[in-house]
Amino acid sequence: MDTILVTGALGQIGSELTPALRDRYDDVRIVASDIESGPDVSQPYETVDVTDRSQVEAVVEKYDVDTVFHLAALLSAAGEQNPDKAFEVNIQGLYNVLEVGREYGLNRIVVPSSIAVYGPATRNNPSERAIRSPTTMYGISKVLAENLATYYYQTYDLDVRGIRLPGIVSHKTRPDGGTTDYAVDAFYEAIDTGEYTYFVRKDTRLPMVYMADAIDAIITLSEADKSDLRFQCEYNISGLSFTASELSERIEERIGRFNARYEPDGRQSIADSWPSTLDDSAARSDWGWSPEYDLDRLVDEMVRNLQRKVK
Ligand SMILES: NC(=O)c1ccc[n+]([C@@H]2O[C@H](COP(=O)([O-])OP(=O)(O)OC[C@H]3O[C@@H](n4cnc5c(N)ncnc54)[C@H](O)[C@@H]3O)[C@@H](O)[C@H]2O)c1
């Protein structure tokens, strides 16, 4: 591995994965890219719209890229507001990356999937082979992405791999456009104003993971021996699972008074369609997935970091 391209590098995950890759691999060039220009991102950085195959091709050729971490996407809530664009970015964008991967003989493409592949027909704690019948455009695009990845693996021997990520809790880049954003927004608002109105019910329980564990999972999976992997982009990982009110209680324990209100909007039905826990035993046995953050540690880290940033 000589050169890694990260697409969607300015987003919630990319803004932490890119420096983590740079820290981990001294002798590998990490090229960050996004559709936006990136003033604060360390070099090299390129503006790349993944829906335009010629732009993907140009950056791969310019830097002699051999590995791609493909993060460019529209998330669940944003995708429901703009299904057309979600289809274009999540499907055409991935197709472009896979096609360039095939054409240029890339060594590896890492593509996150999501718990959004599951739908109301799936029971709790699903394993990788559970029914995938999502009801959102985002979930549909992720099922198609998983199937496309498997097709390219089987047909062209392209090494595509990924994880079905749950909601990610982090303090560096504030998420936007996702259904699990409340699990980050609550911290910002609690610390800034002492109050927050959740857009889900207080009993909404979803699987989540702290960013440090998510980054570790993405990198560990990317380094795993291909012969150990039973799945391509379908590995479940689950760090923890908590309700909105459990989160509020833990935040209040740390910061004192926290006035949490719950006014569900359209995102509630998306949350209700997802499982609240995941069976991640395959990731644990195949490539050693083992999260370090429980809810108390996650809340401690978020409060400590955001008290410095927000106040
Ligand atoms: N954050 C989560 O909780 C979560 C959960 C499950 C799965 N995922 C998956 O992880 C990946 C990264 O998610 P994220 O949370 O960092 O998302 P994000 O929305 O924070 O970042 C996505 C980035 O993609 C960029 N982008 C959008 N359209 C583009 C285009 N046409 N060309 C190039 N870049 C474009 C955006 O500018 C943004 O910086 C996605 O595939 C997402 O589905 C994220």
The ligand as an SDF file (V2000), in Angstrom:
LIG
                    3D

 44 48  0  0  0  0  0  0  0  0999 V2000
  -21.8700    8.8850   10.8670 N   0  0  0  0  0  0  0  0  0  0  0  0
  -22.6270    7.8230   11.1140 C   0  0  0  0  0  0  0  0  0  0  0  0
  -23.2750    7.7470   12.1680 O   0  0  0  0  0  0  0  0  0  0  0  0
  -22.6840    6.6940   10.1070 C   0  0  0  0  0  0  0  0  0  0  0  0
  -23.4100    5.5480   10.4510 C   0  0  0  0  0  0  0  0  0  0  0  0
  -23.4830    4.5100    9.5370 C   0  0  0  0  0  0  0  0  0  0  0  0
  -22.8360    4.5920    8.3240 C   0  0  0  0  0  0  0  0  0  0  0  0
  -22.1280    5.7070    8.0140 N   0  0  0  0  0  0  0  0  0  0  0  0
  -21.4730    5.7510    6.6970 C   0  0  0  0  0  0  0  0  0  0  0  0
  -20.1330    6.2100    6.7950 O   0  0  0  0  0  0  0  0  0  0  0  0
  -19.7890    6.9690    5.6340 C   0  0  0  0  0  0  0  0  0  0  0  0
  -19.2930    8.3500    6.0410 C   0  0  0  0  0  0  0  0  0  0  0  0
  -20.3000    8.9430    6.8230 O   0  0  0  0  0  0  0  0  0  0  0  0
  -20.1140   10.3430    7.5940 P   0  0  0  0  0  0  0  0  0  0  0  0
  -20.8610   10.2130    8.8620 O   0  0  0  0  0  0  0  0  0  0  0  0
  -18.7180   10.7660    7.6100 O   0  0  0  0  0  0  0  0  0  0  0  0
  -20.9990   11.2570    6.6390 O   0  0  0  0  0  0  0  0  0  0  0  0
  -20.9660   12.8480    6.4970 P   0  0  0  0  0  0  0  0  0  0  0  0
  -22.2740   13.2590    5.9320 O   0  0  0  0  0  0  0  0  0  0  0  0
  -20.5150   13.4790    7.7640 O   0  0  0  0  0  0  0  0  0  0  0  0
  -19.8160   13.0330    5.4060 O   0  0  0  0  0  0  0  0  0  0  0  0
  -20.0020   12.6720    4.0720 C   0  0  0  0  0  0  0  0  0  0  0  0
  -19.0980   13.5480    3.2330 C   0  0  0  0  0  0  0  0  0  0  0  0
  -19.3540   13.2180    1.8710 O   0  0  0  0  0  0  0  0  0  0  0  0
  -19.2480   14.4300    1.1430 C   0  0  0  0  0  0  0  0  0  0  0  0
  -19.9610   14.3110   -0.1310 N   0  0  0  0  0  0  0  0  0  0  0  0
  -21.2820   14.3880   -0.3690 C   0  0  0  0  0  0  0  0  0  0  0  0
  -21.5210   14.2760   -1.6830 N   0  0  0  0  0  0  0  0  0  0  0  0
  -20.3290   14.1030   -2.2910 C   0  0  0  0  0  0  0  0  0  0  0  0
  -19.9270   13.9220   -3.6320 C   0  0  0  0  0  0  0  0  0  0  0  0
  -20.8140   13.9140   -4.6380 N   0  0  0  0  0  0  0  0  0  0  0  0
  -18.6100   13.7680   -3.8900 N   0  0  0  0  0  0  0  0  0  0  0  0
  -17.7000   13.7780   -2.8780 C   0  0  0  0  0  0  0  0  0  0  0  0
  -18.0110   13.9650   -1.5900 N   0  0  0  0  0  0  0  0  0  0  0  0
  -19.3300   14.1240   -1.3130 C   0  0  0  0  0  0  0  0  0  0  0  0
  -19.8400   15.5090    2.0420 C   0  0  0  0  0  0  0  0  0  0  0  0
  -19.3770   16.8010    1.6800 O   0  0  0  0  0  0  0  0  0  0  0  0
  -19.3610   15.0570    3.4170 C   0  0  0  0  0  0  0  0  0  0  0  0
  -18.1610   15.7190    3.7900 O   0  0  0  0  0  0  0  0  0  0  0  0
  -21.0500    7.0040    4.7630 C   0  0  0  0  0  0  0  0  0  0  0  0
  -20.9920    5.9570    3.8130 O   0  0  0  0  0  0  0  0  0  0  0  0
  -22.1560    6.7170    5.7520 C   0  0  0  0  0  0  0  0  0  0  0  0
  -23.2750    6.1280    5.1340 O   0  0  0  0  0  0  0  0  0  0  0  0
  -22.0450    6.7720    8.8730 C   0  0  0  0  0  0  0  0  0  0  0  0
  1  2  1  0
  2  3  2  0
  2  4  1  0
  4  5  1  0
  4 44  2  0
  5  6  2  0
  6  7  1  0
  7  8  2  0
  8  9  1  0
  8 44  1  0
  9 10  1  0
  9 42  1  0
 10 11  1  0
 11 12  1  0
 11 40  1  0
 12 13  1  0
 13 14  1  0
 14 15  2  0
 14 16  1  0
 14 17  1  0
 17 18  1  0
 18 19  2  0
 18 20  1  0
 18 21  1  0
 21 22  1  0
 22 23  1  0
 23 24  1  0
 23 38  1  0
 24 25  1  0
 25 26  1  0
 25 36  1  0
 26 27  1  0
 26 35  1  0
 27 28  2  0
 28 29  1  0
 29 30  1  0
 29 35  2  0
 30 31  1  0
 30 32  2  0
 32 33  1  0
 33 34  2  0
 34 35  1  0
 36 37  1  0
 36 38  1  0
 38 39  1  0
 40 41  1  0
 40 42  1  0
 42 43  1  0
M  CHG  2   8   1  16  -1
M  END
$$$$
